[in-house]
Amino acid sequence: MEIRGLNSKEELTDVFGLYEKVFKKTPLSYFKNRLLNDPYFAPQDVRVAIEDGQIVSTITVYRRKMYWRGKAVTFGGIGNVATLPEYGGRGLSTAVMNNAIAYMKQNGFLLSILYTGIHRFYERVGFITPQAWRARLTITEIASGQFKIREFEQSDLNAVQELYLRFNKKSNGPLIREPEYWRANLLFAEENERFLVAEKDKVQAYIRVVPENAKGEVWEFAYDDENAFLELLSFV
Ligand SMILES: CC(C)(COP(=O)(O)OP(=O)(O)OC[C@H]1O[C@@H](n2cnc3c(N)ncnc32)[C@H](O)[C@@H]1OP(=O)(O)O)[C@@H](O)C(=O)NCCC(=O)NCCS
């Protein structure tokens, strides 16, 4: 068995073939959208195991930076973890993950993050499951009508970027979003996402939600004026 990074973008074709066989419920366009539009993509970031002359297991390391104690910290977002069913249970994904971890260390990634439903699998290779918090917000009073609520437009992008920066840069963990990342991020947004802004003279708040999402999750938000955010919440 050989474990390595992709040598060229062309090799992604084989990786996409593997996704089609493993992720039956997720359309291939989901993965293509993210990988082909990723402004930081490097072929080597897609780690693969090769056996019998084919790619049998793979993991993607998405190169990202986050704000951490006022600094920019490079980290790897782990995604697209997959092994062909007929090669499963033989330690392949564990081996590719260990290879990805070594690769991240060599390349100066300070930490790595992933979201999963199978925590034990990742804990075995050193990931830690942090405490998850859920917040329930009850809005009792809304000073409605103060703000104009409308759909996000491309011409809002600068204002939204600046708002994101003001809102997030002092926290630990938010992604650092350069203009090219923002453009890419909008390309791989969910089709039915609602991206709303609240405006009074300028954009005071925004929210991104997928209304049909089973968990009713809010993808993200940022605000200068808390009342603008509350008005947005009352809309979604
Ligand atoms: C998860 C997956 C990548 C594991 O690949 P693999 O090459 O079989 O993994 P390994 O052989 O290195 O490790 C096997 C371990 O995976 C874990 N595992 C696999 N599927 C699991 C599942 N659905 N739920 C919980 N654990 C699972 C088990 O803990 C198993 O451990 P065991 O050997 O003690 O039973 C593979 O099953 C797969 O492609 N699944 C579908 C896609 C997916 O769910 N990806 C992960 C999204 S976070």
The ligand as a MOL file (V3000), in Angstrom:
LIG
                    3D

  0  0  0     0  0            999 V3000
M  V30 BEGIN CTAB
M  V30 COUNTS 48 50 0 0 0
M  V30 BEGIN ATOM
M  V30 1 C -15.4710 5.8800 8.3380 0
M  V30 2 C -14.5750 5.2450 7.3000 0
M  V30 3 C -13.7610 6.3380 6.5930 0
M  V30 4 C -13.6130 4.2740 7.9840 0
M  V30 5 O -12.7150 3.7710 7.0250 0
M  V30 6 P -11.8970 2.4250 7.2980 0
M  V30 7 O -10.7830 2.4000 6.2990 0
M  V30 8 O -12.8050 1.2740 7.3330 0
M  V30 9 O -11.3470 2.7300 8.7460 0
M  V30 10 P -10.3000 1.8870 9.5840 0
M  V30 11 O -10.2260 0.4900 9.0730 0
M  V30 12 O -9.0360 2.6610 9.6830 0
M  V30 13 O -10.9960 1.9460 11.0040 0
M  V30 14 C -12.1700 1.1970 11.2000 0
M  V30 15 C -12.8740 1.8590 12.3250 0
M  V30 16 O -13.7550 2.8260 11.8020 0
M  V30 17 C -14.7800 3.0550 12.7160 0
M  V30 18 N -16.0040 3.2370 11.9740 0
M  V30 19 C -16.2100 3.0160 10.6580 0
M  V30 20 N -17.4620 3.3460 10.3330 0
M  V30 21 C -18.0560 3.7590 11.4300 0
M  V30 22 C -19.3560 4.2190 11.7250 0
M  V30 23 N -20.2900 4.3450 10.7790 0
M  V30 24 N -19.6190 4.5570 13.0030 0
M  V30 25 C -18.6810 4.4410 13.9670 0
M  V30 26 N -17.4500 4.0130 13.7400 0
M  V30 27 C -17.1290 3.6770 12.4880 0
M  V30 28 C -14.8230 1.8890 13.6340 0
M  V30 29 O -14.4640 2.4120 14.9050 0
M  V30 30 C -13.7580 0.9400 13.1510 0
M  V30 31 O -13.1070 0.4850 14.2710 0
M  V30 32 P -12.9190 -1.0920 14.5400 0
M  V30 33 O -11.9130 -1.5050 13.5150 0
M  V30 34 O -12.4280 -1.1330 15.9250 0
M  V30 35 O -14.2650 -1.6900 14.3500 0
M  V30 36 C -15.3760 4.4320 6.2290 0
M  V30 37 O -16.2090 3.5110 6.9200 0
M  V30 38 C -16.2290 5.2690 5.3120 0
M  V30 39 O -15.7880 5.6690 4.2370 0
M  V30 40 N -17.4630 5.5500 5.7140 0
M  V30 41 C -18.4100 6.3230 4.9300 0
M  V30 42 C -18.0270 7.7790 4.8870 0
M  V30 43 C -17.9230 8.3860 6.2890 0
M  V30 44 O -18.7590 8.1480 7.1340 0
M  V30 45 N -16.8760 9.1920 6.4950 0
M  V30 46 C -16.6220 9.8370 7.7790 0
M  V30 47 C -17.4010 11.0750 7.9060 0
M  V30 48 S -16.9940 11.9430 9.4020 0
M  V30 END ATOM
M  V30 BEGIN BOND
M  V30 1 1 1 2
M  V30 2 1 2 3
M  V30 3 1 2 4
M  V30 4 1 2 36
M  V30 5 1 4 5
M  V30 6 1 5 6
M  V30 7 2 6 7
M  V30 8 1 6 8
M  V30 9 1 6 9
M  V30 10 1 9 10
M  V30 11 2 10 11
M  V30 12 1 10 12
M  V30 13 1 10 13
M  V30 14 1 13 14
M  V30 15 1 14 15
M  V30 16 1 15 16
M  V30 17 1 15 30
M  V30 18 1 16 17
M  V30 19 1 17 18
M  V30 20 1 17 28
M  V30 21 1 18 19
M  V30 22 1 18 27
M  V30 23 2 19 20
M  V30 24 1 20 21
M  V30 25 1 21 22
M  V30 26 2 21 27
M  V30 27 1 22 23
M  V30 28 2 22 24
M  V30 29 1 24 25
M  V30 30 2 25 26
M  V30 31 1 26 27
M  V30 32 1 28 29
M  V30 33 1 28 30
M  V30 34 1 30 31
M  V30 35 1 31 32
M  V30 36 2 32 33
M  V30 37 1 32 34
M  V30 38 1 32 35
M  V30 39 1 36 37
M  V30 40 1 36 38
M  V30 41 2 38 39
M  V30 42 1 38 40
M  V30 43 1 40 41
M  V30 44 1 41 42
M  V30 45 1 42 43
M  V30 46 2 43 44
M  V30 47 1 43 45
M  V30 48 1 45 46
M  V30 49 1 46 47
M  V30 50 1 47 48
M  V30 END BOND
M  V30 END CTAB
M  END
